Amino acid sequence: MNSTGTAASAGLADISPIENVPLRVQVANRLRAAILNGRLKPGTPLVETALAEQMNVSRAPIREAIQILENDGLVETIAYKGKRVKPLTPREVAEIYSLREVYEVMAVRRIIERGTSVEALRAPCAAMLEAAERNDFEGVISADETFHRTLIGISDHELLFASWQNLYLRIHQIMALRNRDLPQLHEIAANHPPIVDALEARDMELAVKLISDHTRNLDELNPETIAQEH
């Protein structure tokens, strides 16, 4: 191959392939995002005909998408009534947050014990602060998720990451429902840089305390309020 052809091939390597995403997956992704961002609240009925009309698709991909979300644990079937966004019980909220604390404390300990770089956590911290400046609620939630996903990821524990991924669907939903009632986006964003600073300083006691306080948030978290059906 001549040099021109080689250069062209090298350039093509940077071009992403076109993804052919099935319609049911596209619909499921849209509905999942609406549930996780709190726009579709716990207890909301999912009516195939209404969703098909709203999303301008047939009922078949809607039905298949709802099944995907049911497999995710975000949707449930009520006998003689149909599908709805699965409600949260106070016990579920409390258990999810207590388990989240266990996972993230474990991640913090591993990061410090292994001397892992935490530089990757700086970008989501900055993104959170920038989103808070714009009063961009969903931007803050998205950056927050990236922060915690990165925290678990750099702890380098595959089973922990897989377990956390499954749990985080509900964590994200709870965060969105809780934080929509908390207008202090700057306060939410400001909670994260001190965690990174403690990790960087290898201060185990402080890092564990900060991540525990952050994931627990008992003063802000009211399971009864979050779990109520809307």
C-alpha positions as CSV (number, residue, x, y, z in Angstrom):
1,M,0.0,0.0,0.0
2,N,1.3,3.4,-0.9
3,S,1.8,6.2,1.7
4,T,-1.4,7.9,0.7
5,G,-3.4,4.7,1.2
6,T,-1.7,4.1,4.6
7,A,-2.5,7.6,5.8
8,A,-6.1,7.2,4.6
9,S,-6.4,3.9,6.5
10,A,-5.0,5.5,9.6
11,G,-7.5,8.3,9.4
12,L,-10.4,5.8,9.0
13,A,-9.4,4.1,12.2
14,D,-10.6,7.3,14.1
15,I,-14.1,7.1,12.6
16,S,-16.6,5.3,14.7
17,P,-18.9,2.7,12.9
18,I,-22.6,3.4,12.5
19,E,-24.5,1.7,15.3
20,N,-27.7,-0.1,14.3
21,V,-29.6,0.0,17.6
22,P,-32.8,-2.0,17.7
23,L,-35.9,0.2,18.2
24,R,-36.9,-1.6,21.3
25,V,-33.5,-0.8,22.8
26,Q,-33.8,2.9,21.8
27,V,-37.3,3.0,23.4
28,A,-36.0,1.2,26.6
29,N,-33.2,3.7,26.9
30,R,-35.5,6.7,26.6
31,L,-37.9,5.3,29.2
32,R,-35.1,4.2,31.5
33,A,-33.6,7.7,31.4
34,A,-37.1,9.2,32.2
35,I,-37.4,6.8,35.2
36,L,-33.9,7.4,36.5
37,N,-34.1,11.1,36.1
38,G,-37.4,11.2,38.1
39,R,-39.6,12.4,35.2
40,L,-41.5,9.1,35.3
41,K,-42.1,8.8,39.1
42,P,-42.6,5.6,41.1
43,G,-46.2,4.3,40.6
44,T,-46.6,5.9,37.2
45,P,-48.7,3.7,34.9
46,L,-47.0,2.7,31.6
47,V,-49.8,2.5,29.0
48,E,-48.6,1.0,25.7
49,T,-51.0,3.0,23.5
50,A,-50.2,6.3,25.0
51,L,-46.5,5.7,25.0
52,A,-46.6,4.5,21.3
53,E,-48.5,7.7,20.3
54,Q,-46.2,9.9,22.3
55,M,-43.0,8.3,21.0
56,N,-44.3,7.9,17.4
57,V,-43.7,4.1,17.3
58,S,-45.9,1.0,17.2
59,R,-46.9,-0.8,20.3
60,A,-44.6,-3.8,19.7
61,P,-41.3,-2.0,20.5
62,I,-43.0,-0.3,23.5
63,R,-44.1,-3.7,24.8
64,E,-40.6,-5.1,24.3
65,A,-38.9,-2.1,25.9
66,I,-41.1,-2.3,29.0
67,Q,-40.1,-5.9,29.3
68,I,-36.5,-4.9,29.3
69,L,-37.2,-2.4,32.1
70,E,-39.1,-5.1,34.0
71,N,-36.0,-7.2,33.8
72,D,-34.0,-4.3,35.1
73,G,-36.3,-4.2,38.2
74,L,-37.6,-0.7,37.3
75,V,-41.1,-1.7,36.1
76,E,-43.6,-4.2,37.6
77,T,-46.8,-5.8,36.5
78,I,-50.0,-5.3,38.6
79,A,-52.7,-7.9,38.0
80,Y,-55.6,-6.6,36.0
81,K,-54.1,-3.1,35.8
82,G,-51.0,-3.5,33.7
83,K,-47.4,-2.1,34.0
84,R,-46.2,0.7,36.1
85,V,-42.9,2.2,37.3
86,K,-42.0,0.1,40.3
87,P,-42.7,2.0,43.6
88,L,-40.0,2.3,46.2
89,T,-40.7,1.2,49.7
90,P,-39.0,3.0,52.7
91,R,-37.2,-0.3,53.5
92,E,-35.9,-0.6,49.9
93,V,-34.6,3.0,50.0
94,A,-32.8,2.4,53.3
95,E,-31.4,-0.9,52.2
96,I,-30.2,0.4,48.9
97,Y,-28.4,3.3,50.5
98,S,-26.8,1.2,53.3
99,L,-25.5,-1.3,50.6
100,R,-24.2,1.6,48.5
101,E,-22.2,2.8,51.5
102,V,-20.6,-0.6,52.0
103,Y,-19.6,-0.7,48.3
104,E,-18.2,2.8,48.1
105,V,-16.3,2.5,51.4
106,M,-14.7,-0.7,50.1
107,A,-13.7,1.1,46.9
108,V,-12.2,4.0,48.9
109,R,-10.2,1.5,51.0
110,R,-8.9,-0.3,48.0
111,I,-7.9,2.9,46.2
112,I,-5.8,4.1,49.1
113,E,-4.3,0.7,50.0
114,R,-3.2,0.2,46.4
115,G,-2.0,3.7,45.9
116,T,-4.3,4.2,42.9
117,S,-4.3,7.6,41.1
118,V,-7.5,9.5,41.6
119,E,-6.9,12.1,38.9
120,A,-9.8,10.6,36.8
121,L,-12.2,11.8,39.5
122,R,-11.3,15.5,38.9
123,A,-13.2,15.8,35.6
124,P,-16.6,14.7,37.0
125,C,-16.1,17.0,39.9
126,A,-15.5,20.0,37.6
127,A,-18.5,18.9,35.4
128,M,-20.7,18.9,38.5
129,L,-19.6,22.4,39.5
130,E,-20.1,23.7,36.0
131,A,-23.6,22.2,35.8
132,A,-24.5,23.7,39.1
133,E,-23.4,27.1,37.8
134,R,-25.9,26.6,34.9
135,N,-28.6,25.4,37.3
136,D,-28.6,22.2,35.2
137,F,-30.1,19.6,37.5
138,E,-29.7,16.7,35.1
139,G,-26.2,17.7,34.3
140,V,-25.3,17.5,38.0
141,I,-27.0,14.1,38.3
142,S,-25.1,12.8,35.3
143,A,-21.7,14.1,36.5
144,D,-22.4,12.7,40.0
145,E,-23.1,9.2,38.5
146,T,-19.9,9.5,36.5
147,F,-18.0,10.3,39.7
148,H,-19.2,7.3,41.6
149,R,-18.9,5.0,38.6
150,T,-15.3,6.1,38.2
151,L,-14.7,5.7,41.9
152,I,-15.8,2.1,41.8
153,G,-14.0,1.5,38.5
154,I,-10.6,2.6,39.7
155,S,-10.9,0.4,42.8
156,D,-10.2,-2.4,40.3
157,H,-12.6,-5.0,41.6
158,E,-14.7,-6.6,38.8
159,L,-17.3,-8.2,41.0
160,L,-17.8,-5.1,43.1
161,F,-18.2,-3.1,39.9
162,A,-20.8,-5.5,38.5
163,S,-22.8,-5.5,41.8
164,W,-22.6,-1.7,42.0
165,Q,-23.8,-1.3,38.4
166,N,-26.9,-3.3,39.1
167,L,-27.6,-1.4,42.3
168,Y,-27.0,2.0,40.8
169,L,-30.1,2.0,38.6
170,R,-32.1,2.4,41.8
171,I,-29.6,4.7,43.4
172,H,-29.8,7.0,40.4
173,Q,-33.6,7.0,40.6
174,I,-33.5,7.8,44.3
175,M,-31.0,10.5,43.9
176,A,-33.1,12.2,41.2
177,L,-36.2,12.0,43.3
178,R,-34.4,13.3,46.4
179,N,-32.4,16.0,44.7
180,R,-35.3,17.5,42.8
181,D,-36.5,18.7,46.2
182,L,-33.1,20.1,47.0
183,P,-32.4,23.3,45.1
184,Q,-28.8,23.6,46.4
185,L,-27.1,22.2,43.4
186,H,-23.8,23.9,44.4
187,E,-24.0,22.1,47.7
188,I,-24.4,18.8,46.0
189,A,-21.5,19.4,43.7
190,A,-19.3,20.8,46.5
191,N,-19.5,17.5,48.4
192,H,-17.2,15.7,46.0
193,P,-13.8,17.5,45.7
194,P,-13.0,17.0,49.5
195,I,-13.4,13.2,48.9
196,V,-10.9,13.3,46.1
197,D,-8.5,15.4,48.2
198,A,-8.7,12.9,51.0
199,L,-8.0,10.0,48.6
200,E,-5.1,11.9,47.1
201,A,-3.7,12.6,50.5
202,R,-4.1,8.8,51.4
203,D,-6.0,9.8,54.5
204,M,-7.9,6.6,55.1
205,E,-9.9,7.8,58.1
206,L,-11.0,11.1,56.5
207,A,-11.8,9.5,53.1
208,V,-13.9,6.8,54.7
209,K,-15.8,9.3,56.8
210,L,-16.5,11.6,53.9
211,I,-17.7,8.9,51.6
212,S,-19.8,7.4,54.4
213,D,-21.4,10.7,55.2
214,H,-21.9,11.4,51.5
215,T,-23.5,8.1,50.6
216,R,-25.6,8.0,53.7
217,N,-27.0,11.5,53.7
218,L,-29.4,10.7,56.5
219,D,-30.3,14.3,57.1
220,E,-31.3,14.8,53.5
221,L,-32.7,11.3,52.8
222,N,-36.3,10.7,53.9
223,P,-37.2,7.1,52.8
224,E,-40.9,7.8,53.5
225,T,-41.0,10.8,51.3
226,I,-38.9,9.3,48.5
227,A,-40.8,6.0,48.5
228,Q,-44.3,7.6,48.3
229,E,-46.2,7.0,45.1
230,H,-46.9,10.1,43.0
